[in-house]
Amino acid sequence: MPNRQRQAEIHDADISRALRLGVPGIRRVLRDFKKRVRA
């Protein structure tokens, strides 16, 4: 089971989506991740 304390980290779904999309997808995921961390 995923550790709830690790919720702030990039999720597996984000990683797999980024891998499918390639570098542009990784950039988008990182941007979304930074927004999530700031929120």
DSSP file (Angstrom, degrees, kcal/mol; ACC not computed):
  #  RESIDUE AA STRUCTURE BP1 BP2  ACC     N-H-->O    O-->H-N    N-H-->O    O-->H-N    TCO  KAPPA ALPHA  PHI   PSI    X-CA   Y-CA   Z-CA
    1    1 A M              0   0    0      0, 0.0     2,-0.1     0, 0.0     3,-0.0   0.000 360.0 360.0 360.0 144.3    0.0    0.0    0.0
    2    2 A P        -     0   0    0      0, 0.0     2,-0.5     0, 0.0     5,-0.1  -0.377 360.0-114.3 -66.8 143.3    1.3    3.5   -0.7
    3    3 A N    >   -     0   0    0      1,-0.2     3,-1.9    -2,-0.1     4,-0.0  -0.675  16.8-146.5 -79.5 122.5    2.7    5.4    2.3
    4    4 A R  G >  S+     0   0    0     -2,-0.5     3,-1.6     1,-0.3     4,-0.2   0.796  96.6  64.5 -62.2 -28.3    0.4    8.3    3.0
    5    5 A Q  G 3  S+     0   0    0      1,-0.3     3,-0.5     2,-0.1    -1,-0.3   0.716  96.4  59.0 -67.0 -18.4    3.4   10.4    4.2
    6    6 A R  G X   +     0   0    0     -3,-1.9     3,-1.6     1,-0.2    -1,-0.3   0.247  70.0 109.4 -94.4  12.8    4.7   10.2    0.6
    7    7 A Q  T <  S+     0   0    0     -3,-1.6    -1,-0.2     1,-0.3    -2,-0.1   0.807  71.5  60.8 -59.3 -31.0    1.7   11.9   -0.9
    8    8 A A  T 3  S+     0   0    0     -3,-0.5    -1,-0.3    -4,-0.2    -2,-0.1   0.702  90.8  88.1 -71.6 -18.1    3.7   15.0   -1.6
    9    9 A E  S <  S-     0   0    0     -3,-1.6     2,-0.2     1,-0.1    -3,-0.0  -0.303 100.2 -79.2 -76.7 165.5    6.0   13.0   -3.9
   10   10 A I        -     0   0    0      1,-0.1    -1,-0.1     2,-0.1     2,-0.1  -0.467  54.4-123.2 -66.2 130.8    5.3   12.5   -7.6
   11   11 A H     >  -     0   0    0     -2,-0.2     4,-2.1     1,-0.1     3,-0.3  -0.362  13.8-116.2 -78.0 155.1    2.7    9.7   -7.9
   12   12 A D  H  > S+     0   0    0      1,-0.2     4,-2.8     2,-0.2     5,-0.2   0.862 117.0  56.5 -56.1 -37.8    3.3    6.6  -10.0
   13   13 A A  H  > S+     0   0    0      1,-0.2     4,-2.3     2,-0.2    -1,-0.2   0.898 106.1  50.0 -63.6 -39.3    0.5    7.6  -12.3
   14   14 A D  H  > S+     0   0    0     -3,-0.3     4,-2.4     2,-0.2    -1,-0.2   0.919 111.9  48.7 -62.8 -42.5    2.3   10.9  -13.0
   15   15 A I  H  X S+     0   0    0     -4,-2.1     4,-2.4     2,-0.2    -2,-0.2   0.933 112.1  46.7 -64.7 -46.7    5.5    9.0  -13.7
   16   16 A S  H  X S+     0   0    0     -4,-2.8     4,-1.8     1,-0.2    -1,-0.2   0.882 112.9  50.3 -65.7 -36.5    3.9    6.5  -16.1
   17   17 A R  H  X S+     0   0    0     -4,-2.3     4,-2.1    -5,-0.2    -1,-0.2   0.918 110.6  49.9 -64.8 -42.3    2.0    9.3  -17.9
   18   18 A A  H  X S+     0   0    0     -4,-2.4     4,-2.0     1,-0.2     8,-0.4   0.891 108.2  52.8 -63.5 -39.5    5.3   11.2  -18.2
   19   19 A L  H  < S+     0   0    0     -4,-2.4    -1,-0.2     1,-0.2    -2,-0.2   0.889 110.2  48.3 -64.5 -38.0    7.1    8.2  -19.6
   20   20 A R  H  < S+     0   0    0     -4,-1.8    -1,-0.2     1,-0.2    -2,-0.2   0.898 116.7  42.2 -66.8 -39.1    4.3    7.8  -22.3
   21   21 A L  H  < S-     0   0    0     -4,-2.1     4,-0.3     1,-0.2    -2,-0.2   0.698 101.0-147.0 -83.8 -19.8    4.5   11.4  -23.2
   22   22 A G     X  -     0   0    0     -4,-2.0     4,-2.1     1,-0.2     3,-0.4  -0.461  55.8 -20.6  83.8-160.6    8.3   11.7  -23.2
   23   23 A V  H  > S+     0   0    0      1,-0.2     4,-2.6     2,-0.2     5,-0.2   0.877 136.4  52.7 -57.2 -45.0   10.2   14.9  -22.3
   24   24 A P  H  > S+     0   0    0      0, 0.0     4,-2.1     0, 0.0    -1,-0.2   0.900 111.1  49.6 -58.0 -37.4    7.3   17.3  -22.8
   25   25 A G  H  > S+     0   0    0     -3,-0.4     4,-2.7    -7,-0.3    -2,-0.2   0.887 108.5  52.0 -66.7 -39.0    5.2   15.2  -20.6
   26   26 A I  H  X S+     0   0    0     -4,-2.1     4,-2.7    -8,-0.4     5,-0.2   0.926 109.3  50.0 -63.2 -43.7    7.9   15.1  -17.9
   27   27 A R  H  X S+     0   0    0     -4,-2.6     4,-2.1     1,-0.2    -1,-0.2   0.916 111.8  48.5 -60.0 -42.3    8.1   18.9  -18.0
   28   28 A R  H  X S+     0   0    0     -4,-2.1     4,-2.6    -5,-0.2    -2,-0.2   0.918 111.4  49.3 -65.1 -42.9    4.3   19.2  -17.6
   29   29 A V  H  X S+     0   0    0     -4,-2.7     4,-2.7     1,-0.2    -1,-0.2   0.915 110.6  50.1 -63.0 -42.5    4.3   16.7  -14.7
   30   30 A L  H  X S+     0   0    0     -4,-2.7     4,-2.4     2,-0.2    -1,-0.2   0.891 110.6  50.2 -63.9 -38.0    7.1   18.6  -12.9
   31   31 A R  H  X S+     0   0    0     -4,-2.1     4,-1.9     2,-0.2    -2,-0.2   0.931 112.8  45.8 -64.7 -45.0    5.2   21.8  -13.4
   32   32 A D  H  X S+     0   0    0     -4,-2.6     4,-2.3     1,-0.2    -2,-0.2   0.892 111.6  53.7 -62.7 -39.1    2.0   20.3  -12.0
   33   33 A F  H  X S+     0   0    0     -4,-2.7     4,-2.3     1,-0.2    -2,-0.2   0.912 107.2  49.7 -63.4 -43.7    4.0   18.8   -9.1
   34   34 A K  H  X S+     0   0    0     -4,-2.4     4,-2.2     1,-0.2    -1,-0.2   0.895 110.4  50.9 -63.2 -39.2    5.5   22.1   -8.2
   35   35 A K  H  X S+     0   0    0     -4,-1.9     4,-2.0     1,-0.2    -1,-0.2   0.916 110.4  49.7 -61.6 -42.6    2.0   23.7   -8.2
   36   36 A R  H  < S+     0   0    0     -4,-2.3    -2,-0.2     1,-0.2    -1,-0.2   0.878 110.4  49.9 -64.9 -38.7    0.8   20.8   -5.9
   37   37 A V  H  < S+     0   0    0     -4,-2.3    -1,-0.2     1,-0.2    -2,-0.2   0.904 112.2  47.2 -67.9 -40.3    3.7   21.3   -3.5
   38   38 A R  H  <        0   0    0     -4,-2.2    -1,-0.2     1,-0.2    -2,-0.2   0.845 360.0 360.0 -69.0 -33.3    3.1   25.1   -3.2
   39   39 A A     <        0   0    0     -4,-2.0    -1,-0.2    -5,-0.2    -2,-0.2   0.498 360.0 360.0 -62.5 360.0   -0.7   24.7   -2.7
